[in-house]
Amino acid sequence: MNTDAVTTKLHRVLEPEFNRLKPFLITPLKNGSYQVFDKYTVKKQGLDYIVYRGAYQIDHLFRNKKTAISWCVADNTNKNELSFNIINLDRRIFNLQQSFQHLQQLKNNAKDFDRYMTLLIRSENERVQLDQLLPELDKCIQHAKYIQIRGLANETSRNGQNQSNKTSR
């Protein structure tokens, strides 16, 4: 058998199983996007990631792929509080990063000492807030990852015989 015939046969055998698992998988696409649960598409646009549900863009813009996919996991499993926290923390972190960079530029260009010290204190305050929010977002991402791994394990686990649970009384 040549390799094309083997590939075709293998594809024909595995395709039904793959199609059955699509609603539970996160798959990279050739264009650099990700298909998430056969429901969402995560596309990179500039420095950001945009989530689409079908052909419609969802109003959420994420700063990185991990956060966007984590939001998809939370939304797909109806974990509304988690999905809200992911969006909220991502936006707050982005705003703080932008503010911190701006304050750093102003501080570096400050002419008098009082202004420099004021900007230094404000930028340190923003840095402390960032240091507090980043672990919170990471915790939300890890929770979404746990939900996905647990869910996929439940969906793909195989029981030898479909036995009912019997209890002795």
C-alpha positions as CSV (number, residue, x, y, z in Angstrom):
1,M,0.0,0.0,0.0
2,N,1.3,3.4,-0.8
3,T,1.2,6.2,1.8
4,D,-1.6,8.1,0.1
5,A,-3.9,5.1,0.3
6,V,-2.9,4.6,4.0
7,T,-3.5,8.2,4.8
8,T,-6.9,8.2,3.1
9,K,-8.0,5.0,4.9
10,L,-6.7,6.4,8.2
11,H,-8.6,9.7,7.6
12,R,-11.8,7.8,6.8
13,V,-11.5,5.7,10.0
14,L,-10.6,8.6,12.3
15,E,-12.9,11.3,10.9
16,P,-16.1,10.2,12.7
17,E,-14.3,10.1,16.0
18,F,-12.7,13.5,15.5
19,N,-16.1,15.0,14.5
20,R,-17.6,13.5,17.7
21,L,-14.9,15.2,19.8
22,K,-14.9,18.6,18.0
23,P,-17.3,20.2,20.5
24,F,-14.8,19.5,23.2
25,L,-11.5,20.4,21.5
26,I,-9.4,23.5,21.0
27,T,-7.7,23.2,17.6
28,P,-5.2,25.4,15.9
29,L,-6.1,26.4,12.3
30,K,-3.7,26.9,9.4
31,N,-4.2,30.7,9.4
32,G,-3.0,31.0,13.0
33,S,-6.5,31.2,14.5
34,Y,-8.0,28.7,16.9
35,Q,-11.2,26.9,16.7
36,V,-12.6,26.5,20.2
37,F,-15.3,23.8,20.9
38,D,-16.5,24.1,17.3
39,K,-18.3,27.2,18.6
40,Y,-15.8,30.0,18.9
41,T,-13.0,31.2,16.7
42,V,-10.1,33.2,18.2
43,K,-8.3,35.4,15.7
44,K,-5.2,37.6,16.2
45,Q,-5.7,41.1,15.0
46,G,-2.7,43.4,15.5
47,L,-1.5,42.8,19.1
48,D,-5.0,41.7,20.3
49,Y,-7.1,38.6,20.0
50,I,-10.8,38.8,19.0
51,V,-13.3,36.1,19.7
52,Y,-16.0,35.2,17.2
53,R,-19.1,33.1,17.8
54,G,-19.9,31.7,14.4
55,A,-19.6,34.6,12.0
56,Y,-20.3,37.2,14.6
57,Q,-17.7,39.1,16.5
58,I,-18.2,39.1,20.2
59,D,-17.4,42.5,21.9
60,H,-14.5,41.2,23.8
61,L,-11.0,42.1,22.9
62,F,-8.2,40.2,24.7
63,R,-4.6,41.0,25.1
64,N,-3.3,37.4,24.6
65,K,-4.4,34.1,23.3
66,K,-4.4,32.3,26.6
67,T,-6.9,34.8,28.1
68,A,-9.1,34.6,25.0
69,I,-9.3,30.8,25.1
70,S,-9.8,30.8,28.8
71,W,-12.8,33.1,28.4
72,C,-14.2,30.7,25.7
73,V,-13.9,27.8,28.2
74,A,-15.6,29.7,30.9
75,D,-18.4,31.0,28.6
76,N,-18.9,27.6,27.0
77,T,-19.4,25.9,30.4
78,N,-21.7,28.8,31.6
79,K,-19.3,29.9,34.3
80,N,-20.5,33.4,34.1
81,E,-18.7,34.8,37.1
82,L,-15.4,33.3,35.8
83,S,-15.9,34.7,32.3
84,F,-16.8,38.1,33.7
85,N,-13.7,38.1,35.9
86,I,-11.4,37.1,33.0
87,I,-12.7,40.0,30.9
88,N,-12.6,42.5,33.8
89,L,-9.1,41.6,34.9
90,D,-7.8,41.6,31.4
91,R,-9.1,45.1,30.8
92,R,-8.0,46.4,34.1
93,I,-4.5,45.0,33.6
94,F,-4.3,46.5,30.1
95,N,-5.4,49.9,31.4
96,L,-3.0,49.8,34.2
97,Q,-0.1,48.8,31.9
98,Q,-1.0,51.7,29.6
99,S,-1.2,54.2,32.5
100,F,2.1,52.9,34.0
101,Q,3.9,53.3,30.7
102,H,2.6,56.8,30.3
103,L,3.6,57.8,33.9
104,Q,7.1,56.4,33.3
105,Q,7.4,58.6,30.2
106,L,6.2,61.6,32.1
107,K,8.5,60.8,35.1
108,N,11.5,60.5,32.8
109,N,10.7,63.9,31.2
110,A,9.9,65.7,34.5
111,K,11.9,68.9,35.0
112,D,11.4,69.6,38.7
113,F,11.9,67.3,41.7
114,D,8.4,67.6,43.1
115,R,6.7,66.6,39.9
116,Y,9.2,63.7,39.5
117,M,8.4,62.4,43.0
118,T,4.7,62.7,42.4
119,L,4.9,60.7,39.2
120,L,7.2,58.2,40.9
121,I,4.7,57.6,43.7
122,R,1.8,57.3,41.2
123,S,3.7,54.9,38.9
124,E,4.7,52.7,41.9
125,N,1.1,52.6,43.0
126,E,0.1,51.4,39.5
127,R,2.9,48.8,39.5
128,V,1.7,47.5,42.9
129,Q,-1.9,47.2,41.5
130,L,-0.5,45.3,38.5
131,D,1.4,43.0,40.7
132,Q,-1.9,42.2,42.5
133,L,-4.0,41.7,39.4
134,L,-1.7,39.5,37.4
135,P,-1.9,36.6,39.8
136,E,-5.7,37.0,40.0
137,L,-6.0,36.7,36.2
138,D,-3.5,33.8,36.2
139,K,-5.7,32.1,38.9
140,C,-8.8,32.5,36.6
141,I,-6.9,31.2,33.6
142,Q,-5.8,28.1,35.6
143,H,-9.4,27.6,36.8
144,A,-10.6,27.6,33.2
145,K,-7.8,25.2,32.2
146,Y,-8.9,22.9,35.0
147,I,-12.5,23.0,33.8
148,Q,-11.4,22.2,30.3
149,I,-9.2,19.3,31.3
150,R,-11.8,17.9,33.6
151,G,-14.5,18.3,31.0
152,L,-12.5,16.7,28.2
153,A,-11.5,13.8,30.5
154,N,-15.2,13.2,31.3
155,E,-16.3,13.4,27.7
156,T,-13.5,11.1,26.3
157,S,-13.4,8.5,29.1
158,R,-14.5,5.1,28.1
159,N,-16.2,2.6,30.3
160,G,-15.5,-1.1,29.4
161,Q,-19.1,-2.1,29.9
162,N,-21.9,0.3,30.5
163,Q,-22.6,-1.0,33.9
164,S,-25.1,0.6,36.2
165,N,-24.0,1.4,39.7
166,K,-25.6,-1.1,42.0
167,T,-25.6,-0.8,45.7
168,S,-26.1,-3.6,48.2
169,R,-28.7,-3.1,50.8
